[in-house]
Every structure is written in structure tokens, then in C-alpha cells.
Amino acid sequence: MPIYCLIRFWEKSPLEKCCFLQHITLFITWRYWKINMKNSLLRYGRILLVLLVGLVIPGFMMGQVTEETPQDTSSRKINIDAADFFDYLREEGKMIQKLTGNVELSQDSVFMYCDTAIIENEVDVFALGNIIIQQGDSITIFSDSLIYSAETKIADLMGNVILQTGERQLFTTHLQYDLNTKTATYVEGAVLTNGQTQLRSTLGYYYVEEDLIYFKDSVEVVDTNFVLRADTLIFNTETKIVNYAGPTLITMDSSRIYCESGFYETEDNIAEFRENAQYFGPERRARADTIAYDGRVKMYELKGHAQMENDNEFARAIRIIYEEPVDKLSLLGDAEFRDSTRNITAHSIFYDGKNETYSTRGRSLIVDEGRILEALQVDYDQESGLGIATGEVVWRDTVEQLTIVCDTAAYKKESSFLRAVGGKQGRPYLINVLEGDSLFMAADTLLSYEEVQDSGDSIRLLLAYKDVRVYKSNLQALCDSMAYSSTDSIFHFYGDPIMWSDTSQFVADTLDMQLANDQIDKIFMRDNALIINSPDELFFNQIKGKDIRVDFVDGEIHKMYVEGNAETVYYARDELDAYIGVNKTQCSEMVLTFGSNQVERIKFITSPQSKLEPMGKANHEGLKLKGFSWEQEVRPKSIEDLFGDKPVRKRVVTPVPASDVPGQATRNPQGPGTGKDGKPTDKKPSGKQPRSKN
């Protein structure tokens, strides 16, 4: 019989032989898929030989299909709608149907098209060539080969596989598709195109009904706005939103973002990056708990433990908004910004990197090369170097141990210029540490700045004008204006100045107070100088002259040098501290030596004239020297007295502008009792030198 079949085969025409061989090839391929690796090629060859002799040749004799086979309407079976050739055979109780040429199959609403197909028991399909599966109106699958089960409705597609839903196309070499759930699975890599977005991965699950695709391993998304690489990704094909998990790197122009979860709305070009989120841009680097991105304006929002930096600057806050094109930073909540020279902390900081300006809101602290500024708001322009601080302003110079408190301050970094106005009851005030104690000074306006000398050294200048008041535990003063220079550490008081120390009052047209080692060293009284001292405010010791210099040792008066029309009224007391008389002396100059804040010795120089009177015979009111005015009512007795209404003085003197202080060109700059070398001198007296009782 086999020999007979072979003889009949050779008697066929070439076309019939070709069709026969095509059937044999299809059948071998189908059987290979069926038995997989269970049978060896040798056994497969024996099966093929049996089929050739016993089944294939007789079946082939039926020729071309002449009428359509009745379809089975059961949803668990495959319907044959059309084919150019149709054969069948039986093997081990199974019915095998072989279709070739323009094959059309269907099951419910699913239609399949191919060049060749083998159907087993009307359930299992193996197809080759130009495979097309059409499910409904929206799902089309193309492939080179197909294995399909009508019972499970699961299709395995191989070769050049394309799954098309609307404008979306999924390309792969092997795809398993579940027609029940409309779910596609691939494990050998695939590429999805969705408009201008292309996605690829090694593994994937496409839930067509839910418009969701899960990508896994070596995931890459290429869009016109970004390139994304991730470990795991979910893509909604309808909303075009990408959700990613695991290590993810997004590249946008020259910027990169790393995160481990988040989403990207490709349609609107907005995204959120979470878990270990990090940003790497051309100008800055950043990290936060979450980074939100708006690609329409290229703006980043960092939320939670946010920080941003470059090689020279560092910023942190609870939330940071970064506008990349204009290099603007908004630091919101517990904000800090620092660079090579300054450190800024505030509730909020707004920084313009291109224009180099910044603003702060909330309680702000700026530390800049030894200077500290606190305020509720600061606005600063780097180009002009000018800044404005407002609201409870506190400015400190740690080098000079100087503090200024005000409501509004304008400052310039280059010259360390500061102009302070407003504050407590409308007045700014400064604090300077002297002798381990604080000196407080208030005025309508305070100015502080630096000047560079010809030598290259810089000096600090401090000006106060209009209603200047000074309070220190052992020193108080009032004047119209004040100037201080760090060159000689002298405070110059102008405009009807008056000063108090312990039980003494100092009055002159101009008062100068010199510091040494942060202690009061000298007081210079120029023009109409008058010192009044009274331990009990009953009787008043007085020293008057054109100019007076007072020397201090350890914060206490040590010597006084009186020069020009010197006068003194001194009340002498006995060992029991009882008054015994009053001595009035006039001379050209005098030198007084003190101990324990009391006069120990007086040296009268050049024609002294003295008169000693008993207490009972003296005209005490008449002994008050010209210009006498005991001003204890206006003396500041606490810091609070530096504020409020201006004190009304009894003695009215027209204020002398600092620029018009007379005698500066000819007067000894070191004050009376001082040589040109600055050292004290004692002139020989030309008259009697009476000693005080004490």
C-alpha cells in the first residue's frame, strides 16, 4: 500500500504535488507545536511516514472545497467561514481540519484571517501566514503564526506581531492575548506607539479594556518632551498618563530627574516624582520627598525636606519652587539660603539668580561676613548692593560689638552702609558694649558706614541726629546729633550736649567721649565747658572753663584739665562729711586729681584768685557760675527714657552743626593738659595752689 501511494503521488501534476507538500509542511509544524519537546525527531519522522501513507494522500484526493462546511454556533468551537482548500483527517480519535488559502475563521465576535490553518477537534487552531485577529471594532492583531484555543480563547501570536487599538500599536515577536479579558502579555520585549510617545520594555501586560499597559524590566519611554527609563511602569493609553515605580530616570532637555515612583501626564507635560526624588539641571542640583514638574513653563516644585544647590549656593526649605528658564527660587517654610559669604534664614526666601536679587518674608536672619541682620522682611539687589529691611530690624556688627534696632533700615553691603529709622515709639536705637556693660543710644535717625583710608584700612563711622539720648548704667547723655569714628574711638556729641556720670553733670557746646579697650578713657568738653557735681543736690561743686578734659581710669574720673578762664566752686567737708565752707577760685588753668570719685587735689595755674567762705555766710545761689542749670529732670534714668516725647531742657542753646564746631583748626586736638605728642603736661603754677579739705 505505501508503495502504491508513492506511485500515485508521482503520477500527480506539479501543481498537485506542490499543494500536497504544503499540507505536509503545515502538518509537521502543527505537530511540532503539539508535542513540543516530548517526542524525538525520529519518532516524529515515523508519525509523518504513517500519515503520508495512510491518511494524507487519501484525504488530498478530495480536491478543492466546493461548498461551505456548516458552522457550529457553539461559542466553544471555531467556525470556518472560508478557505480556498479544505482537508481533514483523524488521528487517535481526533479530527484534524486543514485549511489553505484565504482562510477565514470566527468565534462569537472574533474573526481570524490567515493563509493556512490546522484545526483540531474544532477547538485548537494553528495558523500560518498573514494572521489577522479582529475583535470588535477597536482591536486588531497581526502576526506571522498563531496558536489559538476556542475553549480558553487565548491566542499565542508569533513573528512580526502588531496589536492595534485605535491609533495605538504594540509591536513584539511573541504575544499572548486573552480574548475573554482583552489582555495581552509579552515576555520577549515590545514597543508601543501612542501618538508622539513610544514605550518599550522586556515584559508587559496590556489591559485593552481598561486602557492600561504594565511595562516591566528595561522600560523606556520616548516622548517629544522627555526620555524616561524605569524598572516598572504603568501607562494609561486613554489619558496618556505614565505611572512609574522602582528606580526611574527622566531626561528633559539638559535636565535629569531620578525617583522611585511617580507619574507623568504626557498630554499636558506635567509630572510628579516621589521617593528619593533628585533633580540635576544645568545650573542647580536638588532633592526632596516629592518633585512636581510643569513642562509648559519648565517649573519644578520640591515638597518635603527640599534642598537645592550648585557649586557656590545652597538652599533648603519645606517647599521650593524653581523656575528653570529664569533661574528663580522660592523657598517656602523654614527656609535657608547660603553662599560663600552669607547665610540667610527666614520663613520664606525669594531668590532671582539671573538678576542676583533676593527677598525674605517672616522673621529673617542674614549673617554676612561678621554682620548680622534680622527683620520681618528684607529686599536686596546684588548689582546695586542696596537692601531694605523692614519690621523689627536688628543689625549687629560683631567686630565693633555694635547693635542697631529699628523699624526700617536701608543698607549697602559694599560700604557697610546702614540707615535706620523708626522703631520703638518711632525711634531707632543702638547698643554698644563698653566696660562689659551696654550703652544704649536712641535718635530719630541712625547712620553707620565704612570709609576706606588712603592707607587701605577701613574705618567705621556712626552718626545719630535729632534728639539723641544715651543711657548706660554709669553714663547718660542728651544732644542734638552725634558722630563716632573707629579711627580714634571717639563719640562726638553736638547741639547742646549734656552728659551725666554718677553725681556729676557735664555741659559744653561740644562733648567728645573717647574709648580705649572698650572703656571710657577721656571726655573732651569744648567751649563753655561746665561740670556740676552734687552728692545731695543741696550744694553744687562746679568747674568751668573754655575747654575741659576728663581722664578716666577703670571707669572712674581720675583727672580733670581745665583750660581758659578756669573757675571752680568747691564745697569742703570735714571727716564727718559735714560741710565746713565753700571755696571759689578763678585762674587761667587748673588740674584736678580725683580718688574714689572725690577731689583729692587741685592745682591752680597762672594767677589764681581764691575766696573761702563759711557755709553760713556764703550766698550759695550767687555762687552758681554762668550757665549753671541742674538738669536731673531730663536725665535718662532707664532705657525707657530714651523713647517718648523729647525732654525739655531748662538751658536753651542754639544747636551747633558738627561741621561748624569752632576752633577745630587751632585747638589742641587732644584737649587741654595735653602736649602735641598727646602726653599729659603740668605747667608750673604762677600763684598759690590751695588744697581741698579732703
Long-range contacts (C-beta under 8 A, 24 or more apart in sequence): 1-53, 2-52, 2-53, 5-52, 5-53, 5-57, 8-57, 9-57, 16-60, 19-60, 19-85, 19-100, 20-56, 20-57, 20-60, 22-100, 22-116, 23-56, 23-60, 23-87, 23-98, 23-100, 24-48, 24-52, 24-56, 26-98, 26-100, 26-116, 26-118, 26-128, 27-51, 27-56, 27-96, 27-98, 27-118, 29-126, 29-128, 30-118, 30-126, 33-126, 33-147, 34-120, 34-126, 51-89, 51-91, 55-89, 55-90, 55-91, 56-89, 59-87, 59-88, 59-89, 59-98, 60-87, 62-87, 71-106, 72-122, 75-107, 75-108, 76-123, 76-150, 76-151, 77-107, 77-122, 77-123, 77-150, 78-105, 78-106, 78-107, 78-119, 78-122, 78-123, 78-125, 78-148, 78-150, 79-105, 79-106, 79-107, 80-104, 80-105, 80-119, 81-105, 81-106, 81-111, 83-117, 94-120, 94-121, 95-120, 95-121, 95-122, 96-120, 97-122, 103-127, 107-150, 107-153, 109-135, 109-136, 110-134, 110-135, 110-153, 110-179, 111-135, 112-146, 112-148, 114-146, 122-150, 123-149, 123-150, 123-151, 124-148, 124-149, 124-150, 125-149, 125-150, 131-157, 131-159, 133-157, 133-177, 133-179, 135-179, 135-182, 138-165, 138-166, 138-208, 139-163, 139-164, 139-165, 139-182, 139-208, 140-164, 140-165, 141-175, 141-177, 143-175, 152-178, 152-180, 153-178, 153-179, 153-180, 154-178, 154-179, 154-180, 155-179, 163-206, 163-208, 165-208, 165-237, 167-194, 167-195, 168-192, 168-193, 168-194, 168-237, 169-193, 170-206, 170-213, 181-207, 181-209, 182-207, 182-208, 182-209, 183-207, 183-208, 184-208, 192-235, 192-237, 194-235, 194-237, 194-240, 195-240, 196-223, 196-224, 197-221, 197-222, 197-223, 197-240, 197-266, 198-222, 198-223, 199-233, 199-235, 199-242, 201-233, 211-236, 211-237, 211-238, 211-239, 212-236, 212-237, 213-237, 219-244, 221-264, 223-266, 225-252, 225-266, 225-269, 225-295, 226-250, 226-251, 226-252, 226-264, 226-295, 227-251, 228-264, 239-265, 239-267, 240-265, 240-266, 240-267, 241-265, 241-266, 241-267, 242-266, 248-273, 252-293, 252-295, 254-281, 254-282, 255-279, 255-280, 255-281, 255-282, 255-324, 256-280, 256-281, 257-291, 257-293, 259-291, 262-290, 268-296, 269-294, 269-295, 269-296, 270-294, 270-295, 270-296, 271-295, 277-302, 279-308, 279-322, 281-324, 283-310, 283-324, 283-327, 283-353, 284-308, 284-309, 284-310, 284-322, 285-309, 285-310, 286-320, 286-322, 288-320, 297-323, 297-325, 298-323, 298-324, 298-325, 299-323, 299-324, 300-324, 312-339, 312-340, 313-337, 313-338, 313-339, 314-338, 314-339, 315-349, 315-351, 317-348, 317-349, 326-352, 326-354, 327-352, 327-353, 327-354, 328-352, 328-353, 328-354, 329-353, 335-360, 341-368, 341-369, 342-366, 342-367, 342-368, 342-369, 343-367, 343-368, 344-378, 346-378, 355-381, 355-382, 355-383, 356-381, 356-382, 356-383, 357-381, 357-382, 357-383, 358-382, 363-392, 364-389, 368-413, 370-397, 370-398, 370-399, 371-395, 371-396, 371-397, 371-398, 371-416, 372-396, 372-398, 373-409, 373-411, 375-409, 384-412, 385-412, 385-413, 385-414, 386-410, 386-411, 386-412, 387-411, 387-412, 387-413, 393-420, 393-423, 395-420, 395-448, 397-448, 397-460, 400-432, 400-460, 400-486, 401-432, 401-433, 401-518, 402-430, 402-431, 402-432, 402-448, 402-460, 402-462, 403-430, 403-431, 403-432, 404-428, 404-429, 404-430, 404-431, 404-446, 404-448, 405-429, 405-430, 405-431, 406-446, 412-449, 415-449, 415-450, 415-451, 416-448, 416-449, 416-450, 416-460, 417-447, 417-448, 417-449, 417-450, 418-446, 418-447, 418-448, 418-449, 419-445, 419-446, 419-447, 420-445, 420-446, 420-447, 420-448, 421-445, 421-446, 424-643, 425-643, 425-644, 427-467, 427-642, 427-643, 429-642, 429-643, 430-462, 430-464, 433-518, 434-472, 434-515, 434-518, 434-519, 434-520, 435-474, 435-518, 435-519, 435-520, 435-555, 436-518, 437-472, 437-473, 437-474, 438-472, 439-470, 439-471, 439-472, 439-475, 440-470, 440-471, 440-472, 440-639, 440-642, 441-468, 441-469, 441-470, 441-471, 441-482, 441-642, 442-468, 442-469, 442-642, 442-643, 443-467, 443-468, 443-469, 443-481, 443-482, 453-487, 459-485, 459-486, 459-487, 460-484, 460-485, 460-486, 461-485, 461-486, 467-646, 468-493, 469-636, 469-641, 469-642, 469-647, 470-499, 470-636, 470-642, 471-636, 471-638, 471-639, 471-641, 471-642, 474-501, 474-502, 474-555, 475-499, 475-500, 475-501, 475-520, 476-500, 476-501, 476-635, 476-636, 476-637, 477-511, 477-513, 478-634, 478-636, 478-647, 478-649, 479-511, 480-655, 481-655, 481-657, 481-658, 483-658, 488-514, 489-514, 489-515, 489-516, 489-521, 490-514, 490-515, 490-524, 491-515, 492-658, 494-655, 494-656, 494-657, 494-658, 494-661, 495-655, 495-656, 495-657, 496-649, 496-651, 496-652, 496-653, 496-654, 496-655, 498-631, 498-634, 498-649, 499-523, 500-635, 501-557, 502-597, 503-533, 503-534, 503-535, 503-597, 504-531, 504-532, 504-533, 504-557, 505-531, 505-532, 505-533, 505-630, 505-631, 505-632, 505-635, 506-530, 506-531, 506-548, 506-550, 507-531, 507-532, 507-627, 507-629, 507-631, 507-651, 508-547, 508-548, 509-653, 509-656, 509-661, 509-662, 510-656, 510-661, 512-671, 519-552, 519-554, 519-555, 520-552, 520-555, 521-551, 521-552, 522-549, 522-550, 522-551, 522-552, 522-671, 523-549, 523-550, 523-552, 524-548, 524-549, 524-671, 525-549, 525-550, 526-661, 526-663, 526-667, 527-662, 527-663, 528-627, 529-562, 530-625, 530-627, 530-628, 531-560, 532-628, 532-630, 534-630, 537-630, 537-632, 539-571, 539-579, 539-582, 539-620, 540-569, 540-571, 540-624, 540-628, 540-630, 541-568, 541-569, 541-570, 541-571, 541-599, 542-567, 542-568, 542-569, 542-623, 542-624, 542-625, 542-628, 543-567, 543-568, 543-590, 543-592, 544-568, 544-625, 544-626, 544-627, 545-589, 545-590, 545-672, 547-667, 547-671, 547-672, 548-672, 549-670, 549-671, 549-672, 549-673, 549-674, 551-680, 556-594, 556-596, 556-597, 557-594, 557-597, 558-593, 558-594, 559-591, 559-592, 559-593, 559-594, 559-673, 559-680, 560-590, 560-591, 560-592, 560-594, 561-589, 561-590, 561-591, 561-671, 561-672, 561-673, 561-674, 561-680, 562-589, 562-590, 562-591, 562-592, 562-672, 563-588, 563-589, 563-672, 563-673, 564-588, 564-589, 564-672, 566-590, 566-604, 566-605, 567-625, 568-592, 568-602, 569-623, 569-624, 569-625, 570-599, 570-602, 570-692, 571-615, 572-612, 572-692, 572-693, 572-694, 573-693, 573-694, 574-693, 579-615, 580-614, 580-615, 580-693, 581-612, 581-613, 581-614, 581-615, 581-618, 581-693, 582-612, 582-613, 582-615, 582-618, 582-620, 582-623, 583-610, 583-611, 583-612, 583-613, 583-690, 583-692, 584-610, 584-611, 584-613, 584-623, 585-609, 585-610, 585-611, 585-690, 586-610, 587-687, 589-672, 589-673, 589-683, 591-673, 591-682, 598-694, 599-692, 599-694, 600-692, 600-694, 601-691, 601-692, 602-689, 602-690, 602-691, 602-692, 603-682, 603-685, 603-689, 604-685, 604-687, 604-688, 604-689, 604-690, 605-683, 605-684, 605-685, 605-686, 606-683, 606-685, 606-686, 606-687, 607-686, 607-687, 608-685, 608-687, 608-688, 608-689, 608-690, 610-688, 610-690, 627-651
